[in-house]
Every structure is written in C-alpha cells, then in structure tokens.
C-alpha cells in the first residue's frame, strides 16, 4: 500500500485547516462534521499562535450549531435564489484587477501542477473550496505526489487567493444572514493572514 510522504507537524496543521475550510465552503456541515469540530482540542494561546482565539470561537460555535440551521445558512449565504448573497469565486472579486481571467488562470496552473477537480464536482476551479483543497494538496501531497515546494505553494496562494480572500471574509462576517459562518469567516481571515505572512518569509 502506498503511503503519503511524512511532513512536518506545522504543515500537517496547515493542511488540516485547509481541509476543514475546503469542506465548509463546499457545502453546509453535516452532524458528524459539527460534532468532530465541536469536540476539537483547544490550541495554546500565546504569541506564537495568533490563530488560537479564532479557533476557539469556531470550535464553540461548531459545538452549539444545529445541522439543519447550518445547512440553511450555507444555502442562503452562498447559493441563494438566482444568485448568492456572498460569492465564493475569485472571479467575482478580482476580474477588473487582472488582465487574465481568474478562472482561466487557475485552470492553467492546475493543469501545470497535474491537478484536476474531483470527479463529479460542480464547483468551478476558482471557488474558495477548490482553492483551499488545492492548497491542502500542495502542502501535504498524497500517496501519488509529494508536497509542493514552498515556492510553488507561495506562487499559487499569491496568484489565486491572497488578493481577494480578506474582502470575501469581510463580506461573510458582515452579512446579516451569517451566524455560524461568521466564525468560519473569522477563522479563514486569521488563517489566511498567517499563511500570507509565513509564505512571504519562507
């Protein structure tokens, strides 16, 4: 049986957060996921862990959240009737600021990296869930491919996530329809800020 290449504990943690965010932005959380998240261990609160406050609030919200309410909230926020209240596609946020269409650029980079959307997925490649899943793969690798270099991780993050993620998180957190996803948005904002700064100095 093929085994995934071991990675450093900090990269395991990064990949884990990316995996959680990818799942939560793909669809509303089901009961097992909320139970698992709500039962997660706390993180040490110190100067070396700026994510701890957002993580703790997220864990508490997951423990208290009702599955049906979370699913309805996801639908109202990110699907809506006719159009979503908050758009999770990079194309929505950065089209005017780029000479190349974001979706085309993501697809080109995924092809270059030898990655593709999961079979049966209906999400476009510039959707936040897909981008988080791509970063998870670049950080952790799998049984077939090793983790990507920091330079490759930085290039993908800078090109496809960094320019719009904070304004998207602000839109989520400030939306009157958001309840549970306020905590998801806050965690996303904090985590992506740490990623931006960490990747910039590696």
Secondary structure, 3 states (H helix, E strand, C coil): CCCCCCCCHHHHHHHHHHHHHHHHHHCCCCHHHHHHHHCCCCCCCCCCCCCHHHHHHHHHHHHHCCHHHHHHHHHHHHCCCCCCCCCCEHHHHHHHHCCCCHHHHHHHHHHHHCCCCCCCCCCCCCEHHHHHHHHHHHHHCCCCCCCCCHHHHHHHHHHHCCCCHHHHHHHHHHCCCCCHHHHHHHHHHHHHHHHHHHHHHC
